[in-house]
Amino acid sequence: MSSETNDYRKYFIVDGRHVGDYEGMYQNCPDPWRIEELGFRLDMRAALALVDLLPAGPLRVLDVGCGAGFLTERLAGLLSATRPGSTLTGTDVSPKAAQLAAARLEARAGAFPGVKAGFVAFDSRRLGGPGTPWADGSFDLVFMSQVVWGLAGSLGDVFRGARQVLSPEGSLVLSQHFPPEGEQAHAPEVRPETLAVMIGEAGFALEHTLETDREANRHWAGLWSCV
C-alpha cells in the first residue's frame, strides 16, 4: 500500500477540519497511521519504558485508543516478559480497529504466555460516564498513546474517568507528540503543560517524564500515580 493511500488525513480531515471518522478510516485502511511502515518509534519505546518503571507484579491494563493493536502487541510482550498474570484490555472508538487489534494478538496468542488480552469497542470520550463497561477500580494502569487529538474537547472528562476506573494505587501513562506551537491545524491545540495541569486536577500526581524530538515535533510522555 502506498503512502499516498495509507494516509489518515484522507479519512478524517476534510479541508483542514477534524472530522473524526475513525471507523471509516479503519474500514478503508488497516494501518492508517503507517506504523508498520515507520517502525517501532522512539516515542513508543518511551511509553513502554514508563510502564516498566511501575512496581513489580501483574497489572490490569486498559489501553485507551488501541487502534489496530500495533503498540498493544508490544505492550503484551512487555507484560508477558516481566509481569505474568497480567490482563490487557484494548479499547477503541472504532469497532473495526478493535477487531483488527484482537485478530493481531490472536494470531500470536502463543507469544504472550501469562497475559490475558481482550478488546472492546468503546468511545473513550465517555470514560467514567454512563455506559462505561468497567466498574470503578477495575485497572491498575491506564495506557494512552497518541490519542490526545482524538479526545480533544473531552480530555478533562477522560482523565477523571481514567481516575475512576483505576484502583487507589493505580497509574496513568500518557505518550503524545506535539507539533510546533500554532501548527496543530486539524484539532484543538493542547500543549503538554496544559495536559499536565488537567491530569493533576483529575486526581493524579506526576512521577516521571520522558521527552524526545521527532523531526519538528516534540514528544512528551508522562507517568502519573493516583492521589
Number of C-alpha atoms within 10 A of each C-alpha: 9 8 11 9 12 19 16 20 19 13 21 19 16 12 9 11 12 17 15 17 14 21 17 13 22 22 15 16 18 16 22 22 17 16 13 10 12 8 10 13 10 13 23 19 15 20 25 20 15 21 20 14 11 14 8 9 11 17 20 19 25 26 22 26 27 29 29 28 26 18 20 25 20 17 22 25 17 18 27 20 14 14 18 18 15 20 21 21 18 25 26 25 21 24 20 21 29 25 18 21 27 20 15 16 22 14 10 10 13 10 15 21 15 19 24 17 19 16 23 19 17 20 17 24 20 16 23 21 14 7 10 15 12 14 11 16 15 15 25 23 27 22 24 19 22 19 17 22 20 19 20 15 15 15 21 18 19 22 24 20 20 30 28 22 23 25 17 15 12 24 26 27 22 22 25 20 22 21 16 11 11 8 9 13 12 17 18 13 16 17 13 16 8 10 16 16 14 17 22 18 13 21 16 23 18 18 13 13 16 15 16 14 13 14 8 9 13 17 22 20 25 21 24 23 22 20 14
